[in-house]
């Protein structure tokens, strides 16, 4: 998220689960590129988990332990995707979305 003071919400949290922010004017700097890459991985993981969940729901004999593991992973992926959406939405609001940040369906 780019806040009014120009901070970008990063796609990871600090040790206590608190949000991490980046302050930079260099959209192509190392940390900005790292954040873009982490977001891309998070969106890819969410896509893969969605496919797995779709398959699992179609299988009436899915092992409950598998379903529980998948549900826990989906919770984490949803948390990540919401953080990416918040960050990118704020970047769009100020016209700063990096060109390397593709749409979530890419």
C-alpha positions in Angstrom: 0.0 0.0 0.0 1.3 3.4 -0.8 0.2 5.5 2.1 -0.2 9.3 2.0 3.4 9.5 3.2 4.6 7.4 0.2 5.1 4.1 1.9 4.5 0.8 0.0 2.9 -2.1 1.8 5.2 -5.1 1.3 3.9 -8.6 0.6 5.3 -10.0 3.9 5.0 -9.2 7.6 7.5 -8.5 10.3 8.4 -10.9 13.1 5.3 -10.1 15.1 2.9 -10.2 12.1 2.9 -6.4 11.7 2.9 -4.9 8.3 6.1 -4.0 6.6 6.5 -0.9 4.4 9.0 0.3 1.9 10.0 4.0 1.5 11.7 4.6 -1.8 11.4 6.7 -4.9 13.2 4.0 -6.9 10.4 1.8 -8.4 13.1 -0.3 -10.0 15.2 -0.7 -6.9 16.2 -4.0 -5.4 13.5 -4.0 -2.7 10.8 -2.9 -5.1 11.7 -5.7 -7.5 11.9 -8.2 -4.7 8.4 -7.2 -3.5 7.1 -7.5 -7.1 8.5 -10.9 -7.4 7.2 -12.1 -4.1 3.7 -10.8 -5.0 3.9 -12.8 -8.3 4.9 -16.0 -6.5 2.0 -15.4 -4.0 -0.5 -15.0 -6.8 0.8 -18.1 -8.6 0.5 -20.1 -5.4 -3.1 -18.9 -4.9 -3.9 -20.0 -8.5 -2.5 -23.4 -7.9 -4.3 -23.9 -4.6 -7.6 -22.8 -6.2 -7.1 -25.5 -8.8 -6.3 -28.1 -6.1 -9.4 -27.0 -4.1 -11.6 -27.3 -7.2 -10.4 -30.8 -7.8 -10.7 -31.8 -4.1 -14.3 -30.6 -4.0 -15.1 -32.7 -7.0 -13.8 -35.7 -5.2 -16.4 -37.0 -2.8 -13.8 -39.4 -1.3 -11.2 -36.7 -0.4 -9.3 -37.5 2.8 -10.4 -35.2 5.6 -6.8 -34.5 6.5 -6.1 -33.5 2.9 -9.1 -31.2 2.9 -8.0 -29.6 6.2 -4.4 -29.0 4.9 -5.8 -27.5 1.8 -8.2 -25.2 3.7 -5.3 -24.0 5.9 -3.2 -23.3 2.8 -6.1 -21.5 1.2 -6.4 -19.2 4.2 -2.8 -18.3 4.0 -3.0 -17.7 0.2 -6.2 -15.6 0.6 -4.3 -13.5 3.2 -1.5 -13.0 0.8 -3.7 -12.1 -2.1 -5.6 -9.6 0.0 -2.3 -7.9 0.9 -1.3 -7.8 -2.8 -4.6 -6.4 -3.8 -4.4 -3.7 -1.1 -0.9 -2.8 -2.1 -1.6 -2.7 -5.8 -4.9 -0.8 -5.3 -3.1 1.9 -3.4 -0.3 2.0 -6.1 -3.0 2.4 -8.8 -4.6 5.2 -6.8 -1.5 7.2 -7.1 -0.5 6.0 -10.5 2.6 4.0 -9.4 1.9 0.4 -10.4 5.2 -1.1 -11.6 5.2 -2.4 -15.1 6.5 -5.7 -13.9 3.3 -6.2 -11.7 1.0 -8.2 -14.0 -2.6 -8.8 -13.5 -3.4 -11.7 -11.1 -4.8 -13.8 -14.0 -1.5 -13.5 -15.9 
